[in-house]
Amino acid sequence: MEDNFPASDVPGFGTAPLQKNNTAFGNAQQGFAAGAVQNELLDALITRGDTASTLIVTLKEAAVLAVGLPAFKALSDEGFSMPSETRLAYLTDGVSGRLDDVITHASLSERAKLSLTNFANSLAYYSGQQPDYEGIDQFILSFEASVIADSTFDSKDLKVLLTTASLSQHAFKFASTHKKRKPRDRDWDISVGHIAIAIELSEGPPAIAALACAAVLFQENY
């Protein structure tokens, strides 16, 4: 019999039970780490001091900074390759329907796709409303807990759902404590493009999802 551990043993999770040796526990740990790495990369990009240019340039600069971060290396210990520039441009072009396209073509169960659709639509709504971070945080925590408690999700479902949730949660947290550079001087935005990239790249190495999401957030807000 496997040992049960409370979800509080994994930072950022609610009350759903986790098992130390099962797939849910492993994916929860890895998924949470992706969001933290994303924010470390954002801090590194801001500390560097340059303004953002194009998304691709920012992505390449973030990749250079990433190799010096132990947390990033821990998620990419088998090496990594850069995501497609063409695909990133497509996902961030602001055209309606990109989220639906990503979810429809994801290699996930139909139940996971439905869960992800509802989650992404809620995040897109929250992003436009600029609510207090605490409300968004509680929504994401509830989503994570429900995913972990659902035994019908397989390993890939868990990886994508939990990594996407972590990247989103940390993005909103970062946005709540940062202002755009003057003259815009307002809270950072979380775009639909960020959510779409989080979903699509979560199927691969979490380090790459964190890298691309950090580049998108920086390029769009700084």
NUPATI-726324 format. One record per residue (C-alpha): x, y, z; residue number from 1. Coordinates in nm, 3 decimals. Each point is the difference from the previous one (the first is absolute). Example, Ala and Ser with C-alpha at 12.3 -4.5 7.8 and 13.67 -1.06 7.14 Angstrom:
c1,c2,c3,mivo
1.230,-0.450,0.780,1
0.137,0.344,-0.066,2
# end
This chain:
c1,c2,c3,mivo
0.000,0.000,0.000,1
0.132,0.343,-0.096,2
0.048,0.272,0.258,3
-0.248,0.284,-0.017,4
0.119,0.357,0.044,5
-0.213,0.314,0.032,6
0.002,0.234,-0.297,7
0.157,0.265,0.223,8
0.327,-0.193,-0.038,9
0.009,0.132,-0.355,10
0.009,0.382,-0.009,11
-0.297,0.158,-0.172,12
-0.251,-0.281,0.042,13
-0.325,-0.022,0.191,14
-0.147,-0.285,0.200,15
-0.006,-0.294,-0.244,16
0.205,-0.299,0.124,17
0.317,-0.092,-0.187,18
0.194,-0.324,0.004,19
0.375,0.029,0.028,20
0.076,-0.274,-0.254,21
-0.273,0.054,-0.255,22
0.002,0.191,-0.327,23
-0.216,0.280,0.140,24
0.258,0.086,0.264,25
0.289,0.004,-0.250,26
-0.185,0.212,-0.253,27
-0.121,0.238,0.270,28
0.356,0.062,0.114,29
0.130,0.052,-0.353,30
-0.297,0.210,-0.105,31
0.034,0.236,0.294,32
0.369,0.046,-0.072,33
-0.074,0.126,-0.353,34
-0.184,0.306,0.130,35
0.275,0.086,0.245,36
0.263,-0.028,-0.276,37
-0.207,0.225,-0.225,38
0.003,0.273,0.264,39
0.372,-0.043,0.067,40
0.062,0.059,-0.369,41
-0.223,0.308,0.005,42
0.198,0.143,0.289,43
0.324,-0.072,-0.186,44
-0.126,0.173,-0.315,45
-0.106,0.308,0.197,46
0.326,0.010,0.196,47
0.192,-0.010,-0.327,48
-0.148,0.345,-0.066,49
-0.071,-0.001,-0.374,50
-0.344,0.062,-0.144,51
-0.171,-0.276,-0.192,52
0.025,-0.001,-0.378,53
-0.156,-0.287,-0.195,54
-0.125,-0.319,0.161,55
0.265,-0.208,-0.175,56
0.285,0.225,0.115,57
-0.136,-0.005,0.354,58
-0.032,-0.379,-0.014,59
0.364,-0.040,-0.102,60
0.115,0.240,0.272,61
-0.207,-0.188,0.257,62
0.160,-0.327,-0.111,63
0.346,0.142,0.066,64
-0.106,0.109,0.349,65
-0.174,-0.332,0.065,66
0.311,-0.214,-0.017,67
0.129,0.180,0.310,68
-0.306,-0.082,0.209,69
0.026,-0.325,0.203,70
-0.380,-0.039,0.006,71
-0.016,0.019,-0.379,72
0.279,-0.252,-0.040,73
-0.182,-0.235,0.237,74
-0.297,-0.004,-0.241,75
0.218,-0.041,-0.309,76
0.263,-0.249,0.114,77
-0.030,-0.187,-0.330,78
0.057,0.314,-0.206,79
-0.256,0.208,-0.187,80
-0.075,0.144,-0.340,81
-0.155,0.337,-0.074,82
-0.370,0.006,-0.095,83
-0.099,0.084,-0.355,84
0.016,0.374,-0.067,85
-0.278,-0.029,-0.257,86
-0.224,-0.181,0.245,87
0.060,0.251,0.279,88
-0.084,0.285,-0.236,89
-0.322,-0.179,-0.094,90
-0.105,-0.056,0.361,91
0.063,0.362,0.099,92
-0.144,0.183,-0.302,93
-0.319,0.092,0.184,94
-0.234,-0.171,-0.247,95
-0.313,-0.149,0.152,96
-0.015,-0.377,0.028,97
0.364,-0.075,0.081,98
-0.086,-0.155,0.337,99
-0.264,-0.223,-0.155,100
0.246,-0.109,-0.268,101
0.267,-0.093,0.254,102
-0.238,-0.196,0.221,103
-0.169,-0.178,-0.290,104
0.331,-0.131,-0.133,105
0.153,-0.083,0.340,106
0.085,-0.367,0.065,107
-0.235,-0.020,0.296,108
-0.311,-0.189,0.105,109
-0.332,0.161,-0.083,110
-0.065,0.053,0.372,111
0.333,0.181,0.037,112
-0.075,0.216,-0.304,113
-0.335,0.102,0.146,114
0.160,0.080,0.335,115
0.272,0.201,-0.172,116
-0.252,0.190,-0.212,117
-0.197,0.107,0.306,118
0.320,0.095,0.184,119
0.143,0.198,-0.294,120
-0.326,0.185,-0.064,121
-0.020,0.097,0.367,122
0.359,0.125,-0.005,123
-0.066,0.202,-0.315,124
-0.297,0.159,0.175,125
0.201,0.074,0.315,126
0.278,0.148,-0.209,127
-0.240,0.255,-0.146,128
-0.158,0.090,0.332,129
0.321,0.085,0.193,130
-0.135,-0.145,0.329,131
0.195,-0.036,0.322,132
0.262,-0.271,-0.022,133
-0.143,-0.184,0.303,134
-0.319,-0.082,-0.191,135
0.192,-0.140,-0.297,136
0.231,-0.192,0.231,137
-0.288,-0.171,0.175,138
-0.160,-0.090,-0.332,139
0.324,-0.161,-0.123,140
0.057,-0.182,0.329,141
-0.349,-0.148,-0.023,142
0.065,-0.106,-0.358,143
0.329,-0.169,0.097,144
-0.165,-0.183,0.289,145
-0.281,-0.127,-0.223,146
0.250,-0.124,-0.260,147
0.206,-0.189,0.257,148
-0.313,-0.156,0.151,149
-0.126,-0.123,-0.340,150
0.126,-0.356,-0.052,151
-0.113,-0.006,-0.366,152
0.285,0.226,-0.117,153
0.302,-0.186,-0.135,154
0.364,0.104,0.034,155
-0.001,0.232,-0.302,156
-0.327,0.162,0.105,157
0.143,0.072,0.345,158
0.322,0.142,-0.138,159
-0.172,0.246,-0.234,160
-0.277,0.103,0.238,161
0.226,0.055,0.301,162
0.283,0.167,-0.190,163
-0.244,0.236,-0.172,164
-0.159,0.083,0.335,165
0.338,0.069,0.159,166
0.119,0.225,-0.282,167
-0.328,0.192,0.014,168
-0.004,0.031,0.378,169
0.354,0.134,0.014,170
-0.061,0.233,-0.294,171
-0.295,0.163,0.173,172
0.198,0.023,0.323,173
0.286,0.172,-0.182,174
-0.242,0.234,-0.176,175
-0.158,0.101,0.332,176
0.333,0.134,0.128,177
0.137,0.169,-0.313,178
-0.088,0.308,-0.200,179
0.058,0.063,-0.368,180
0.274,0.247,-0.080,181
-0.105,0.362,-0.030,182
-0.193,0.151,-0.168,183
-0.228,-0.305,0.013,184
0.059,-0.043,0.376,185
-0.273,-0.253,0.081,186
-0.017,-0.363,0.106,187
0.141,-0.262,-0.232,188
-0.240,-0.187,-0.226,189
-0.026,-0.377,-0.047,190
-0.083,-0.055,-0.366,191
-0.190,-0.282,-0.166,192
0.324,-0.070,-0.183,193
0.175,-0.078,0.330,194
-0.275,-0.246,0.093,195
0.012,-0.164,-0.344,196
0.378,-0.042,0.016,197
-0.022,-0.138,0.354,198
-0.246,-0.265,-0.116,199
0.181,-0.102,-0.317,200
0.354,-0.010,0.138,201
-0.107,-0.178,0.319,202
-0.016,-0.317,-0.207,203
0.380,0.018,-0.025,204
0.275,0.084,0.250,205
-0.132,0.235,0.272,206
0.318,0.207,-0.029,207
-0.089,0.098,-0.358,208
-0.353,0.097,0.097,209
0.141,0.220,0.279,210
0.255,0.155,-0.234,211
-0.249,0.090,-0.273,212
-0.263,0.126,0.245,213
0.254,0.225,0.170,214
0.104,0.144,-0.336,215
-0.362,0.070,-0.097,216
-0.080,0.172,0.330,217
0.312,0.216,-0.017,218
-0.041,0.091,-0.366,219
-0.364,0.100,0.044,220
0.036,0.198,0.320,221
0.346,0.145,0.051,222
# end
